[in-house]
Amino acid sequence: MKKNSSDIKDFLEEKLLLFNNRSFISTDPIQIPHQFTKKEDIEIAAFLAATIAWGQRKTIINNAQKLMLWMDNAPNDFIINHSAKELAPFKKFVHRTFNGTDCVFFIKSLQNIYLKHGGLEGAFSKGLNKKDDNIKNAIVGFRKTFLEIKHESRSDKHISNPESKSSAKRLCMYLRWMGNYFCTKTV
């Protein structure tokens, strides 16, 4: 059955009303960054929640909450100032194939990004240029920056590579969350 543009528009508007509202937040991983008010805390919380956003939503939310708790609910301060001793709980973290090795690497890479690259916004913006604001370029550039510090190669798989034909769904979701959060202050 062929759908006309009116049917598609109605369907999309129905989904917008369902998902783009405050009541949806309490059952979705987007609730994690909504716990914070400081831009950097929001970015980090959203990035980590999006990174582990595959599987059951309840499990994703619980594991993302655990990460925030281990960061004393101050993700930016933790990322910038953590000690080696404070990384101990993260070494035991597991969410599906994302394990403690990956988690510790992500924390260290985020620290590098905030100390040397202007934070997550700066790291994603580097890949954009004035003549071609292609999101693929932003993700490819971000991936190179994220993976620039020493790490085990197993962690590479958790940062999608559009150059290898990945759709980068979780990174795109993160960017959509951040765009929605900072541009419209909705879901």
C-alpha positions as CSV (number, residue, x, y, z in Angstrom):
1,M,0.0,0.0,0.0
2,K,1.4,3.3,-1.1
3,K,1.2,6.1,1.5
4,N,0.7,9.7,0.4
5,S,2.6,12.6,1.9
6,S,-0.4,13.5,4.1
7,D,-0.4,10.1,5.7
8,I,3.3,10.3,6.4
9,K,3.0,13.7,7.8
10,D,0.2,12.6,10.1
11,F,2.2,9.6,11.2
12,L,5.3,11.7,12.0
13,E,3.3,14.3,13.9
14,E,1.7,11.5,16.0
15,K,5.2,10.2,16.9
16,L,6.4,13.7,17.7
17,L,3.6,14.2,20.1
18,L,4.3,10.8,21.7
19,F,8.1,11.2,22.1
20,N,8.8,14.9,22.2
21,N,7.3,15.7,25.6
22,R,8.2,15.8,29.2
23,S,6.2,12.7,30.2
24,F,8.4,10.5,27.9
25,I,11.6,11.5,29.7
26,S,10.9,9.4,32.8
27,T,11.0,6.2,30.8
28,D,13.9,7.0,28.5
29,P,17.7,7.3,28.8
30,I,17.3,11.0,27.9
31,Q,16.4,11.4,31.6
32,I,20.1,11.1,32.5
33,P,21.2,14.4,31.1
34,H,18.0,16.1,32.3
35,Q,19.2,15.6,35.8
36,F,21.8,18.3,35.3
37,T,21.9,22.1,34.6
38,K,25.6,22.7,33.8
39,K,26.3,22.4,30.1
40,E,29.3,20.2,30.5
41,D,27.5,17.8,33.0
42,I,24.6,17.5,30.5
43,E,27.0,16.8,27.6
44,I,28.9,14.1,29.5
45,A,25.8,12.5,31.0
46,A,24.1,12.4,27.6
47,F,27.2,11.1,25.8
48,L,27.7,8.2,28.3
49,A,24.0,7.4,28.3
50,A,23.9,7.3,24.5
51,T,27.1,5.2,24.4
52,I,25.3,2.4,26.3
53,A,21.9,2.9,24.7
54,W,21.3,-0.5,23.4
55,G,19.2,-3.2,25.1
56,Q,16.4,-2.7,27.5
57,R,15.7,0.9,28.4
58,K,15.4,0.1,32.1
59,T,18.8,-1.5,32.1
60,I,20.3,1.4,30.1
61,I,18.9,3.9,32.6
62,N,20.1,1.9,35.6
63,N,23.6,1.5,34.3
64,A,23.8,5.2,33.3
65,Q,22.5,6.2,36.8
66,K,25.3,4.0,38.2
67,L,27.9,5.9,36.2
68,M,26.5,9.2,37.4
69,L,26.5,8.0,41.0
70,W,30.1,6.8,40.8
71,M,30.9,10.3,39.5
72,D,29.2,11.8,42.6
73,N,26.6,13.2,40.3
74,A,29.1,15.8,39.0
75,P,30.3,14.3,35.7
76,N,32.3,17.2,34.5
77,D,34.2,17.7,37.8
78,F,34.8,14.0,37.9
79,I,36.1,13.8,34.3
80,I,38.5,16.7,34.8
81,N,39.7,15.9,38.4
82,H,39.4,12.1,39.0
83,S,42.2,10.2,40.6
84,A,43.4,6.7,39.6
85,K,41.9,5.4,42.8
86,E,38.5,6.9,41.9
87,L,38.5,4.9,38.7
88,A,38.3,1.5,40.6
89,P,34.5,1.0,40.4
90,F,34.5,1.8,36.7
91,K,36.9,-1.0,36.0
92,K,34.1,-3.5,37.0
93,F,31.4,-1.8,34.9
94,V,29.6,-3.9,32.4
95,H,26.8,-3.1,30.0
96,R,26.4,-5.7,27.3
97,T,29.8,-5.6,25.4
98,F,30.9,-2.3,27.0
99,N,33.1,-3.3,29.8
100,G,35.4,-1.8,32.5
101,T,38.3,-1.4,30.1
102,D,36.1,0.6,27.8
103,C,34.5,2.6,30.6
104,V,37.9,3.7,32.0
105,F,39.1,4.5,28.5
106,F,36.0,6.6,27.9
107,I,36.6,8.6,31.1
108,K,40.2,9.2,30.2
109,S,39.4,10.2,26.6
110,L,36.7,12.6,27.9
111,Q,39.2,14.1,30.2
112,N,41.6,14.6,27.2
113,I,38.7,16.1,25.2
114,Y,37.7,18.6,28.0
115,L,41.3,19.6,28.8
116,K,42.7,19.8,25.2
117,H,39.8,20.1,22.7
118,G,37.2,22.4,24.2
119,G,34.8,19.7,25.4
120,L,32.4,17.5,23.5
121,E,31.0,20.4,21.5
122,G,34.4,21.5,20.5
123,A,35.5,18.0,19.5
124,F,32.4,17.5,17.3
125,S,32.6,21.0,15.8
126,K,36.2,20.4,14.6
127,G,35.0,18.1,11.9
128,L,32.7,20.6,10.4
129,N,33.8,23.2,7.9
130,K,32.0,26.2,6.4
131,K,31.6,24.8,2.9
132,D,30.2,21.4,4.0
133,D,28.5,21.1,7.4
134,N,28.1,17.3,7.0
135,I,27.4,15.5,10.2
136,K,29.4,12.5,8.9
137,N,32.5,14.8,8.9
138,A,31.8,15.9,12.4
139,I,31.5,12.3,13.6
140,V,34.6,11.1,11.8
141,G,36.6,14.1,13.2
142,F,35.2,13.4,16.7
143,R,36.1,9.7,16.5
144,K,39.7,10.6,15.6
145,T,40.0,12.9,18.5
146,F,38.3,10.5,20.9
147,L,40.6,7.6,19.9
148,E,43.8,9.7,20.0
149,I,44.9,8.6,23.5
150,K,46.4,5.2,24.2
151,H,43.8,2.5,24.6
152,E,43.0,-1.1,23.8
153,S,41.7,-1.6,20.3
154,R,38.6,-3.4,21.6
155,S,37.2,0.1,22.7
156,D,37.2,1.4,19.1
157,K,33.9,-0.4,18.4
158,H,32.0,1.8,20.8
159,I,32.7,4.9,18.7
160,S,31.1,4.3,15.4
161,N,33.0,5.0,12.2
162,P,30.9,6.3,9.3
163,E,33.9,5.9,7.0
164,S,33.3,2.1,7.5
165,K,29.6,2.4,6.5
166,S,28.4,2.6,10.1
167,S,25.2,4.6,10.6
168,A,26.5,5.8,13.9
169,K,23.1,5.6,15.4
170,R,24.1,6.2,19.1
171,L,26.3,9.2,18.2
172,C,23.5,10.6,16.0
173,M,21.1,10.1,18.9
174,Y,23.5,11.9,21.2
175,L,23.8,14.8,18.8
176,R,20.0,14.9,18.4
177,W,19.6,15.0,22.2
178,M,22.1,17.8,22.5
179,G,20.6,19.8,19.6
180,N,17.1,19.4,21.1
181,Y,18.3,20.2,24.6
182,F,20.2,23.3,23.7
183,C,18.0,24.6,20.9
184,T,14.5,23.9,22.1
185,K,14.8,22.8,25.7
186,T,12.5,19.9,25.0
187,V,13.2,16.2,24.9
